[in-house]
Amino acid sequence: MLNKNNLLGKWLFSILFFIATNQASAAPDPNFHIYLMFGQSNMEGAAPIENQDRITNPRVKVMADLNCSNLGRTYGNWYVASPPLNRCYSGLGPGDYFGKTMADGMPSSVTIGLVPAAVSGTPIELYQKSAPIGRNNQNIPTQFNGGYAWLLDMARKAQQAGVIKGIIFHQGESDTSDPNWKNQVKEIVTDLRRDLGIGDVPFLAGELLYADYGSCCHWHNTEVRKLPGLINNAHIVSAMGLPGMDVYHFTSASYRELGRRYAQIMLDKIDRNSTVSSLSSSSARSSSSATSLSSSSSSLISSRSASSSSKAASSGKCAYSITNDWGNGFTASIKITNTSSTAINAWSVSWSYTNATRVTNLWNGALSGSNPYTVTNLDWNKTIQPGQSVEFGFQGTKPNGAAAIPTVTGNVCN
């Protein structure tokens, strides 16, 4: 009897040890950074997928949002990210290059996980917890009544593997100029943050196609730009200078650039360090953040492994360009090109207007002063390698007539 009891005790101990070990090994990896992506067709992806887009990074994963036999994907499982990320038969979208640029900008021990839940042609109500519009013809998994439950289910599955670090969003064409849209977006973000327990992680909303390119819905950008005033830690991703392939959708090249812009802002808002964890396979890796960015984005964000001993360039070129001009408003950009043989490790430019022209908002730089204006680099774009460029943009008001082009001065302008 004693032997039987001993055997039973050993058997129970083995089972408990096995369960405890499996639970420990299944703990979320703090170096698996998860990003939720939702919206309508521009987030889903609508442009042709080209050969360059098929190049994958094993450190970028995507969760299947549907069962896609054509892609060999099963709902809720992780795969190496390759377009289409959203759904089974979509095109290229901003999420592809968002993920790649995030991986390039993080330590090699960090893996990026993308959780897509975007549906072409859908109004914002699809994602409201309080008032889902139902499945209708939206082709989301049959077990969910509305997009909120769908996104929440995938997000919770993702939390079993990693940590949600942010949310990216692109939607509004179906709700153009609806004054209540911004409040609906706020409600969705508030519900997601609370239900997932993720705090005020960064929420990035992208602008719609600009009027310059025959957009149907550019008026809605006025509503998009109000979101940071309503939602904590919300930021706008500019669509300035990005052409469209029709009145709704961006071109393939524009989606690549838009994805990089999402990533550039997200990299500036999150902690870029990796976490050492005994439960993670990445614990033995270095947490060094030195990593070089892909060549496809090097014109906007340069290598984070650039030597800190590099001297500031003594010569460079600063080009002020008007990108849109209407009535009493305009948008413009300033492009800084390093024409020297040494890296620029920080930059600052200034300009002033001789008339009543004023800057009202600016992106991809830190603005100070008011006529004269001074813009300095952000952390992610402070280094400019020889022959490379960075660019920031802004919007402003002006008197009627052509927008003024002032002289730009600074430590990198000759």
ROVOTOR-481664 format. One record per atom (N, C-alpha, C): y, z, x. Coordinates in steps of 0.1 Angstrom, whole numbers, padded with zeros to 4 digits, always signed. Atoms other than C-alpha are relative to their C-alpha. Layout:
N
YZX...
% end
This chain:
414
-0012+0000+0008+0000+0000+0000+0012+0000+0009-0011+0000-0009+0023+0008+0028+0003-0013+0007-0002+0013-0006+0017-0025+0044+0006-0010-0010-0006+0009+0011+0024-0043+0011+0015+0003-0002-0015-0004+0001+0057-0023+0008+0008-0006+0012-0007+0005-0012+0066-0032+0043+0002-0015-0001-0001+0015+0001+0058-0069+0037+0011-0003-0011-0009+0003+0011+0078-0068+0004+0015+0003+0005-0014-0003-0005+0108-0051+0022+0004-0011+0010-0004+0010-0010+0107-0077+0050+0003-0013-0008-0002+0012+0008+0105-0105+0024+0013+0000-0007-0013-0001+0006+0135-0092+0005+0011-0001+0010-0010+0001-0011+0154-0087+0037+0003-0014+0004-0001+0014-0004+0147-0123+0047+0008-0008-0010-0007+0007+0010+0159-0136+0014+0015+0003+0000-0014-0005+0000+0191-0115+0014+0007-0006+0013-0007+0006-0012+0198-0126+0050+0002-0015-0001-0002+0014+0001+0192-0162+0042+0012-0003-0009-0011+0002+0010+0216-0160+0012+0013+0003+0007-0012-0004-0007+0242-0142+0033+0004-0010+0010-0002+0010-0010+0239-0167+0061+0006-0013-0006-0004+0013+0007+0242-0197+0038+0014+0002-0006-0014-0002+0005+0273-0181+0021+0010-0001+0011-0009+0000-0011+0289-0175+0054+0003-0014+0005-0001+0013-0006+0282-0210+0067+0007-0010-0010-0007+0009+0010+0296-0225+0034+0014+0004-0002-0014-0004+0002+0329-0207+0037+0010-0012+0003-0009+0011-0002+0359-0231+0035+0005-0001+0015-0004+0002-0014+0369-0246+0069+0015+0000+0000-0014+0000+0000+0405-0236+0076+0006-0012+0007-0005+0013-0006+0408-0268+0097-0003-0012-0007+0001+0011+0009+0399-0290+0068+0011+0000-0009-0012-0001+0007+0433-0297+0054+0000-0010-0012+0002+0008+0012+0432-0310+0018+0014-0003-0006-0013+0004+0007+0460-0330+0000-0004-0007-0013+0002+0006+0013+0460-0338-0037+0009-0012-0001-0008+0012+0002+0473-0373-0047-0002-0004-0014+0001+0005+0014+0481-0382-0083+0012-0008-0004-0011+0009+0005+0503-0406-0103-0006-0012-0007+0005+0012+0006+0499-0441-0116-0002-0011+0010+0006+0011-0008+0493-0476-0101+0005+0000+0014-0005+0001-0014+0515-0473-0070-0007+0011+0008+0008-0009-0008+0495-0442-0060-0014-0004+0000+0014+0005+0000+0462-0457-0071-0002-0010+0010+0002+0011-0010+0468-0487-0049-0001-0013-0007+0000+0013+0008+0477-0522-0061+0001-0012+0009-0002+0011-0009+0482-0544-0030-0013-0004+0006+0012+0005-0007+0457-0566-0012-0004+0009+0012+0005-0007-0012+0435-0548+0014-0003-0010+0011+0002+0009-0011+0437-0565+0047-0009+0006+0011+0009-0005-0010+0415-0563+0078+0005+0012+0007-0005-0011-0008+0438-0539+0096-0002+0013-0008+0001-0012+0009+0434-0515+0066-0014+0006+0000+0014-0004+0000+0396-0513+0071-0003+0008+0012+0002-0008-0012+0400-0495+0104+0001+0015-0004+0001-0014+0005+0389-0459+0097+0002+0010+0011-0001-0011-0009+0395-0426+0113-0010+0011-0005+0011-0009+0005+0364-0402+0111+0006+0014-0004-0007-0013+0003+0389-0373+0108+0008-0001-0013-0007+0001+0013+0402-0386+0074-0011-0003-0010+0010+0001+0010+0379-0380+0044+0007-0002-0014-0005+0001+0014+0383-0389+0007-0011+0005-0009+0010-0004+0011+0366-0373-0023-0001-0011-0010+0001+0010+0010+0352-0398-0047+0004+0005-0014-0005-0004+0013+0371-0396-0080-0008-0005-0012+0009+0005+0010+0345-0416-0099-0014-0003+0007+0012+0006-0006+0309-0428-0094+0002-0015+0002-0003+0014-0004+0314-0461-0076-0012-0006+0007+0012+0005-0006+0282-0479-0070+0003-0011+0010-0004+0011-0009+0300-0508-0053+0005+0005+0013-0005-0006-0013+0314-0484-0027-0010+0010+0005+0010-0010-0004+0283-0462-0025+0005+0014-0001-0006-0013+0002+0303-0432-0037-0005+0007-0013+0004-0008+0011+0293-0404-0060+0011+0011-0003-0011-0009+0004+0319-0383-0079-0002+0014+0007+0000-0014-0006+0329-0351-0060-0005+0001+0014+0005+0000-0013+0314-0360-0027+0010-0006+0010-0009+0004-0010+0332-0366+0006-0005-0012+0008+0003+0012-0008+0333-0399+0025+0011-0003+0010-0010+0004-0009+0351-0413+0055+0010-0009-0008-0009+0007+0008+0383-0427+0040+0002-0015+0004-0002+0014-0001+0385-0464+0035+0004-0006-0013-0005+0004+0013+0404-0483+0009-0010-0009-0007-0009-0008+0008+0403-0483-0020-0004+0015+0000+0002-0015+0001+0407-0445-0020-0002+0004-0014+0000-0003+0014+0413-0443-0057-0009-0009-0008+0008+0008+0009+0387-0455-0082-0008-0010+0007+0010+0009-0006+0363-0483-0076+0005-0014+0004-0004+0014-0002+0382-0516-0076+0015-0001+0002-0014+0001-0002+0418-0507-0067+0003-0007+0013-0005+0006-0013+0439-0520-0038+0005+0010+0010-0006-0008-0010+0458-0506-0009+0012+0008-0006-0011-0009+0005+0481-0476-0017+0006+0008+0011-0006-0008-0010+0502-0451+0002-0009+0011+0006+0009-0010-0005+0473-0426+0005-0007-0003+0013+0007+0005-0011+0456-0447+0031+0007+0004+0013-0008-0002-0013+0483-0445+0058+0006+0014+0000-0004-0014+0000+0494-0410+0047-0011+0007+0007+0011-0007-0007+0459-0398+0057-0001-0002+0015+0001+0004-0015+0458-0417+0090+0012+0006+0008-0011-0005-0008+0493-0406+0100-0001+0016+0001+0002-0015-0001+0486-0369+0091-0010+0003+0011+0010-0003-0011+0455-0370+0113+0005-0002+0014-0006+0003-0013+0474-0386+0141+0010+0011+0004-0011-0010-0003+0501-0359+0139-0005+0014+0001+0005-0014+0000+0477-0329+0138-0010+0001+0012+0010-0002-0011+0454-0313+0165-0013-0007-0003+0013+0008+0002+0421-0331+0170-0010+0009-0007+0010-0009+0007+0403-0300+0155+0002+0000-0015-0003+0000+0014+0419-0307+0121-0005-0013-0006+0004+0011+0008+0403-0330+0096+0009+0000-0013-0008+0002+0012+0423-0344+0066-0009-0004-0011+0008+0003+0012+0408-0345+0031+0009-0004-0011-0008+0006+0011+0423-0367+0004-0007+0001-0013+0006-0001+0014+0417-0359-0033+0008-0008-0009-0008+0009+0008+0429-0389-0054-0003+0002-0015+0002+0000+0015+0434-0388-0092+0012-0008-0006-0011+0008+0004+0457-0417-0099-0006-0011-0010+0004+0009+0011+0455-0440-0130+0011-0010-0003-0009+0010+0003+0472-0473-0134+0006+0000-0014-0006+0002+0013+0497-0476-0163+0001+0013-0008+0000-0012+0009+0495-0440-0174+0013+0007+0000-0012-0008+0000+0524-0419-0186-0003+0014+0005+0001-0013-0007+0530-0384-0172-0008+0009-0008+0007-0009+0008+0514-0368-0202-0015+0001+0003+0014+0000-0004+0479-0377-0188-0003+0013+0008+0002-0011-0009+0484-0349-0163+0005+0013-0004-0005-0013+0005+0499-0322-0185-0012+0008-0005+0011-0010+0004+0476-0292-0190+0003+0003-0015-0004-0005+0013+0495-0283-0222-0001-0011-0011+0000+0011+0009+0494-0318-0238-0006-0012+0005+0007+0012-0005+0468-0341-0224-0001-0011-0010+0001+0011+0009+0468-0376-0239-0014-0004-0003+0014+0003+0002+0430-0376-0238-0004-0012+0009+0005+0011-0009+0408-0402-0221+0005-0013-0004-0004+0014+0005+0416-0432-0243-0006-0010+0009+0006+0011-0009+0412-0462-0220+0003+0003+0014-0004-0004-0014+0421-0443-0188-0011+0000+0010+0011+0001-0009+0386-0445-0174-0001+0011+0010+0002-0012-0008+0384-0410-0161-0014+0005-0004+0014-0005+0004+0350-0392-0160-0001+0006-0014+0001-0003+0014+0338-0386-0195+0000+0015-0003+0000-0014+0003+0335-0349-0192+0014+0007+0000-0014-0006+0000+0373-0344-0189+0008-0006-0011-0009+0005+0010+0398-0346-0217+0014+0001+0007-0013+0000-0006+0429-0356-0198-0001+0001+0015+0000+0000-0015+0439-0360-0161+0001+0013+0006-0002-0013-0006+0448-0324-0155-0014+0006+0003+0013-0006-0002+0412-0312-0160-0008-0007+0011+0007+0009-0010+0399-0341-0138+0005+0004+0014-0006-0004-0014+0423-0333-0109-0003+0014+0003+0003-0014-0003+0417-0296-0112-0014+0002+0004+0015-0001-0004+0379-0300-0110-0002-0005+0014+0001+0005-0014+0382-0321-0079+0006+0009+0010-0007-0010-0009+0407-0297-0063-0008+0012+0002+0008-0012-0002+0384-0268-0069-0013-0003+0008+0011+0004-0008+0355-0287-0054+0005+0000+0015-0005+0001-0013+0377-0294-0024+0002+0013+0007-0003-0014-0006+0386-0257-0020-0013+0006+0005+0013-0005-0005+0349-0250-0014-0002-0004+0014+0002+0006-0014+0352-0271+0018+0012+0003+0009-0012-0002-0009+0388-0266+0030+0011+0007-0007-0012-0007+0005+0423-0255+0023+0010-0010-0005-0010+0009+0005+0448-0273+0001+0014+0003+0007-0013-0001-0008+0480-0279+0022+0012-0006-0007-0011+0007+0006+0501-0301-0001-0004-0009-0011+0002+0009+0011+0505-0325-0030+0009-0012+0002-0008+0012+0000+0517-0361-0030-0001-0007-0013-0001+0004+0014+0528-0378-0062+0009-0013+0000-0009+0012+0003+0541-0413-0073-0003-0004-0014+0002+0003+0014+0546-0419-0109+0014-0001-0007-0013+0000+0007+0574-0428-0134+0003-0014-0006-0002+0013+0006+0572-0465-0142-0002+0000-0015+0003+0000+0014+0557-0457-0176+0009+0010-0007-0009-0010+0006+0584-0430-0182+0015-0003+0004-0013+0003-0006+0615-0448-0169+0012+0006-0008-0012-0006+0006+0647-0429-0176-0002+0010-0011+0003-0011+0009+0630-0403-0198+0006+0013+0005-0006-0012-0006+0652-0372-0193-0009+0012+0000+0009-0011+0000+0623-0349-0201-0011-0001+0011+0011+0002-0010+0600-0364-0174+0000+0010+0011-0001-0009-0012+0613-0342-0146-0005+0014-0004+0005-0013+0004+0605-0311-0167-0015+0000-0002+0014+0002+0001+0570-0324-0174-0007+0001+0014+0005-0001-0013+0564-0329-0137+0001+0014+0006-0001-0014-0004+0577-0294-0130-0012+0009-0006+0011-0008+0006+0552-0280-0155-0014-0003+0006+0013+0004-0006+0523-0299-0140-0002+0007+0014+0001-0006-0014+0531-0287-0104-0001+0015-0001+0001-0015+0002+0536-0251-0116-0014+0004-0004+0014-0003+0004+0502-0252-0134-0010-0001+0011+0009+0003-0011+0484-0267-0104+0001+0011+0010-0001-0010-0010+0498-0242-0080-0006+0013-0004+0005-0012+0005+0490-0213-0102-0015+0000-0002+0014+0001+0003+0455-0224-0113-0008-0001+0013+0007+0001-0013+0445-0232-0077+0003+0011+0010-0004-0011-0008+0462-0202-0062+0005-0004+0014-0004+0006-0013+0479-0223-0035+0014+0002+0004-0014-0003-0003+0514-0209-0036+0009-0013-0001-0010+0011+0000+0544-0232-0031-0003-0010+0011+0003+0010-0010+0526-0258-0010+0010-0012-0002-0010+0011+0001+0549-0289-0003-0005-0010-0011+0002+0010+0011+0552-0313-0033+0009-0011+0004-0008+0012-0004+0563-0348-0023-0001-0010-0011-0001+0010+0011+0575-0373-0049+0006-0012+0006-0005+0012-0005+0580-0409-0040+0009-0008-0009-0009+0008+0008+0608-0431-0052-0007-0013-0004+0005+0013+0005+0601-0463-0072+0006-0011+0007-0005+0012-0006+0607-0498-0061+0015-0001-0003-0015+0001+0002+0645-0504-0055+0004-0013-0007-0006+0011+0007+0667-0528-0074+0001-0012+0008-0001+0011-0009+0670-0550-0044-0011-0010-0001+0012+0008+0000+0635-0563-0050-0004-0003-0015+0002+0004+0013+0638-0570-0087-0008+0010-0008+0008-0010+0006+0623-0537-0098+0003+0002-0015-0002-0003+0014+0618-0530-0135+0005+0014-0002-0001-0014+0003+0622-0493-0131+0008+0008+0010-0007-0008-0010+0646-0484-0103+0010+0010-0006-0009-0010+0007+0668-0465-0128-0006+0014+0001+0007-0013+0001+0642-0438-0128+0001+0008+0013-0002-0008-0012+0649-0429-0092+0010+0011-0001-0009-0011+0003+0678-0409-0105-0007+0013-0005+0008-0011+0005+0653-0387-0123-0009+0006+0012+0009-0004-0012+0629-0386-0092+0008+0009+0009-0008-0007-0010+0658-0373-0070+0004+0014-0006-0003-0013+0006+0663-0343-0094-0011+0010+0002+0011-0009-0001+0629-0328-0087+0002+0011+0010-0001-0011-0009+0638-0308-0056+0009+0011-0006-0008-0010+0006+0664-0290-0077-0007+0008-0011+0008-0006+0010+0637-0280-0102-0013+0007+0005+0013-0004-0005+0606-0274-0081+0001+0005+0014+0000-0006-0014+0603-0251-0051-0008-0008+0010+0007+0007-0011+0594-0268-0019-0004-0015-0004+0002+0014+0003+0597-0303-0034+0009-0009+0008-0008+0009-0009+0609-0333-0014-0002-0014-0004+0000+0014+0004+0617-0369-0020-0004-0009+0012+0004+0010-0010+0601-0398-0001+0007-0013-0004-0009+0011+0003+0625-0427+0001-0008-0013+0000+0005+0014+0001+0615-0463-0009+0010-0010+0005-0011+0009-0005+0646-0477+0007-0006-0011+0010+0004+0011-0010+0640-0511+0024-0015-0004-0002+0014+0004+0002+0604-0515+0010-0001-0010-0011+0001+0010+0010+0598-0548-0007-0011+0002-0010+0010+0000+0010+0577-0553-0038-0007-0014-0001+0007+0013+0003+0551-0579-0047+0001-0005-0014-0004+0004+0014+0561-0578-0084+0010+0011-0004-0011-0009+0004+0585-0558-0105-0004+0015+0000+0005-0013+0000+0563-0527-0103-0005+0005+0013+0009-0004-0011+0543-0526-0071+0006-0005+0014-0004+0003-0013+0550-0525-0034-0010-0010+0007+0009+0008-0008+0535-0550-0009-0009+0008+0009+0009-0007-0009+0507-0541+0015+0008+0007+0011-0008-0006-0011+0532-0536+0043+0008+0011-0004-0008-0011+0006+0554-0515+0021-0008+0013-0002+0008-0012+0002+0525-0492+0011-0004+0006+0013+0002-0006-0013+0517-0487+0048+0011+0009+0004-0012-0007-0004+0552-0477+0055+0003+0012-0009-0002-0011+0010+0555-0456+0023-0010+0012+0003+0010-0010-0003+0523-0437+0033+0005+0008+0013-0005-0007-0013+0538-0430+0068+0011+0009-0004-0012-0008+0003+0570-0417+0052-0005+0013-0007+0005-0012+0006+0550-0393+0030-0005+0010+0011+0006-0008-0011+0532-0381+0061+0010+0006+0009-0010-0005-0009+0563-0377+0082+0007+0012-0006-0007-0012+0006+0579-0354+0057-0010+0011-0001+0010-0010+0001+0546-0335+0051-0002+0007+0014+0002-0006-0013+0542-0330+0089+0012+0009+0003-0012-0008-0003+0577-0315+0090+0000+0013-0008+0000-0012+0009+0569-0290+0062-0011+0009+0001+0012-0009-0001+0535-0276+0072-0001+0005+0014+0004-0006-0013+0521-0255+0100-0010-0010+0006+0008+0010-0006+0507-0281+0124-0012+0006+0009+0010-0006-0009+0485-0256+0144-0013+0000-0007+0013-0002+0005+0448-0255+0140-0004+0015+0000+0004-0013+0001+0430-0223+0131-0014+0002+0007+0012-0003-0006+0403-0208+0153-0008+0009-0009+0008-0007+0009+0374-0196+0131-0014+0000+0005+0014-0001-0005+0339-0184+0140-0009-0007-0010+0008+0007+0010+0327-0200+0108+0001-0014+0000-0003+0015+0000+0340-0234+0116-0005-0006+0012+0005+0007-0012+0325-0259+0139+0011-0004+0009-0011+0004-0009+0359-0266+0152+0005+0012+0008-0005-0011-0007+0362-0231+0166+0000-0001+0015+0001+0002-0015+0353-0243+0201+0010-0010+0005-0009+0010-0004+0379-0270+0201+0014+0006+0003-0013-0005-0004+0413-0267+0216+0010-0002-0012-0010+0001+0010+0442-0260+0192+0012-0007+0004-0012+0008-0005+0465-0282+0212+0004-0010-0010-0006+0010+0009+0488-0303+0191+0004-0013+0006-0004+0013-0007+0492-0330+0217-0010-0011-0004+0009+0012+0004+0479-0362+0202+0009-0012-0002-0009+0012+0001+0492-0397+0202-0002-0006-0014+0000+0006+0013+0501-0415+0170-0005-0014+0001+0005+0014+0000+0486-0448+0160+0011-0010+0002-0010+0010-0004+0503-0479+0172+0007-0005-0012-0006+0005+0012+0510-0489+0136+0012+0008-0005-0011-0008+0004+0534-0460+0132+0009+0004+0011-0007-0004-0012+0548-0457+0167+0014-0003-0001-0015+0004+0001+0581-0473+0157+0007+0011-0007-0007-0010+0008+0589-0443+0135-0003+0014+0005+0003-0013-0005+0571-0413+0150-0008-0002+0013+0006+0003-0013+0563-0411+0187-0010+0011+0004+0011-0008-0004+0536-0394+0206+0005+0015+0002-0003-0014-0002+0536-0356+0204-0005+0005+0013+0005-0004-0013+0520-0355+0238+0010-0004+0011-0009+0004-0010+0551-0368+0255+0004+0012+0009-0003-0010-0010+0560-0349+0287+0013+0007-0004-0012-0007+0003+0585-0321+0281+0010-0001+0011-0009+0001-0011+0600-0329+0315+0007-0013+0000-0007+0013+0001+0611-0364+0304+0015+0002-0002-0015-0001+0001+0649-0368+0307+0005-0008-0012-0006+0008+0011+0671-0379+0278+0005-0013+0006-0004+0013-0004+0678-0416+0280+0015-0001+0001-0014+0001-0003+0712-0425+0294+0005-0012-0008-0004+0012+0007+0713-0457+0273-0009-0002-0012+0008+0003+0012+0702-0467+0238+0009-0008-0009-0007+0008+0010+0712-0487+0208-0001+0006-0013+0000-0006+0013+0723-0473+0175+0006-0011-0010-0004+0011+0009+0725-0499+0146+0002+0006-0014-0003-0004+0013+0742-0490+0113-0002-0012-0009+0003+0011+0009+0729-0512+0084+0002+0004-0014-0001-0003+0015+0738-0514+0047-0012-0006-0006+0012+0005+0006+0706-0517+0028+0001-0003-0015-0003+0003+0014+0720-0517-0007+0015+0003-0003-0015-0002+0003+0756-0520-0021+0003-0004-0014-0004+0003+0014+0767-0517-0057+0012+0009-0004-0012-0007+0006+0800-0507-0074+0005+0011+0009-0005-0012-0008+0808-0472-0061-0011+0007+0007+0011-0006-0007+0775-0466-0044-0006-0009+0010+0006+0008-0010+0755-0477-0014-0012+0008+0006+0009-0007-0009+0725-0469+0008+0001-0007+0013-0001+0005-0013+0724-0474+0045-0010+0007+0009+0009-0006-0010+0703-0466+0076+0006-0002+0013-0004+0001-0014+0709-0460+0112-0013+0000+0008+0012+0002-0009+0682-0472+0137+0004+0003+0014-0003-0003-0014+0681-0457+0171-0011-0005+0009+0010+0006-0009+0663-0477+0198+0002+0005+0014-0001-0004-0014+0655-0464+0233-0001-0012+0009+0000+0012-0009+0665-0491+0257-0001+0004+0014+0001-0004-0014+0660-0470+0288-0015+0000+0004+0014+0000-0005+0629-0465+0309-0006+0015-0001+0005-0014+0002+0626-0427+0301+0000+0004-0015+0001-0005+0014+0617-0409+0269+0012+0008-0004-0010-0009+0007+0643-0394+0246-0007+0011-0006+0007-0011+0006+0633-0359+0237+0008+0007-0011-0008-0005+0011+0661-0351+0213+0012-0010-0002-0011+0010+0002+0689-0372+0197+0010+0006-0011-0010-0004+0009+0721-0367+0178+0010-0012-0001-0010+0010+0002+0745-0393+0163+0010+0004-0010-0011-0004+0009+0778-0391+0146+0008-0013-0004-0008+0011+0005+0801-0414+0126+0010+0006-0010-0009-0004+0010+0831-0411+0103+0005-0013-0007-0006+0011+0008+0847-0433+0075+0015+0002+0000-0014+0000+0001+0883-0443+0074+0005+0000-0014-0004+0000+0014+0883-0446+0036-0007+0012-0007+0006-0010+0008+0869-0425+0008-0015+0000-0001+0014+0001+0000+0833-0433+0016-0006+0014+0004+0006-0013-0003+0811-0402+0016-0016-0001-0002+0014-0001+0001+0774-0394+0022-0004+0011-0010+0004-0009+0010+0756-0377-0007-0014+0006+0002+0013-0005-0004+0720-0373+0005-0006-0008+0011+0005+0007-0012+0700-0382+0036-0014+0004+0002+0014-0003-0003+0664-0384+0047-0004-0004+0014+0006+0002-0014+0644-0383+0080+0010+0004+0011-0009-0005-0010+0672-0364+0098+0006+0013-0006-0007-0013+0004+0692-0331+0097+0015-0003+0000-0014+0004+0001+0727-0337+0084+0009+0012+0001-0010-0011+0000+0757-0315+0092+0014-0007+0000-0014+0005+0000+0795-0319+0088+0002-0009-0012-0004+0008+0011+0814-0340+0063+0012-0008+0005-0010+0009-0005+0833-0370+0077+0010+0006+0011+0012+0007-0006+0827-0369+0106-0013+0006-0004+0014-0004+0002+0790-0367+0099-0008+0000+0013+0009+0000-0012+0764-0357+0125-0014+0002-0005+0014-0001+0003+0727-0362+0122-0008+0002+0013+0009-0003-0011+0701-0347+0145-0014-0002-0004+0014+0002+0003+0664-0352+0148-0007+0011-0007+0010-0010+0004+0636-0334+0130-0010+0002+0010+0010-0003-0010+0607-0320+0148-0009-0012+0003+0010+0011-0002+0584-0350+0142+0006-0013+0006-0006+0012-0005+0609-0377+0152+0010+0002+0012-0009-0003-0010+0627-0361+0181-0002-0008+0013+0003+0008-0013+0609-0381+0209-0001-0015-0003+0000+0015+0001+0615-0418+0213-0004-0006+0013+0005+0006-0012+0595-0436+0239+0008-0012+0003-0007+0013-0004+0610-0465+0259-0004-0012-0008+0003+0011+0008+0613-0495+0237-0003+0003-0014+0003-0004+0014+0606-0476+0205+0012+0004-0007-0011-0003+0008+0628-0467+0176-0003+0010-0010+0001-0009+0012+0634-0441+0149+0011-0004-0009-0010+0005+0010+0654-0447+0117+0001+0011-0011-0002-0009+0011+0669-0424+0091+0009-0007-0010-0008+0007+0010+0686-0434+0058+0008+0010-0008-0008-0008+0008+0711-0421+0034+0006-0008-0011-0007+0006+0012+0729-0427+0001+0014+0006-0001-0014-0005+0001+0766-0424-0006+0008-0006-0011-0009+0006+0009+0796-0431-0027+0011-0007+0008-0011+0008-0007+0825-0455-0018+0010-0006-0010-0009+0007+0009+0855-0472-0032-0006-0014-0004+0004+0014+0004+0850-0506-0050+0002-0009+0012-0001+0009-0012+0844-0534-0025-0012+0002+0009+0011+0000-0010+0821-0540+0004-0001+0014+0007+0002-0013-0007+0806-0508+0020+0005-0001+0014-0006+0000-0014+0823-0499+0053-0012+0002+0010+0010-0002-0011+0803-0501+0085+0008+0007+0012-0007-0007-0010+0816-0474+0109-0006-0002+0014+0005-0001-0014+0811-0470+0147-0009+0012+0001+0009-0011-0002+0781-0448+0155+0001+0005+0015+0000-0006-0014+0784-0425+0186-0011+0010+0001+0010-0010-0002+0760-0401+0202-0005-0001+0014+0006+0000-0014+0740-0392+0233-0010-0011+0002+0010+0010-0001+0717-0421+0226+0006-0014-0003-0007+0012+0004+0743-0448+0217+0008-0006+0012-0008+0007-0009+0757-0473+0241+0006-0013-0006
% end
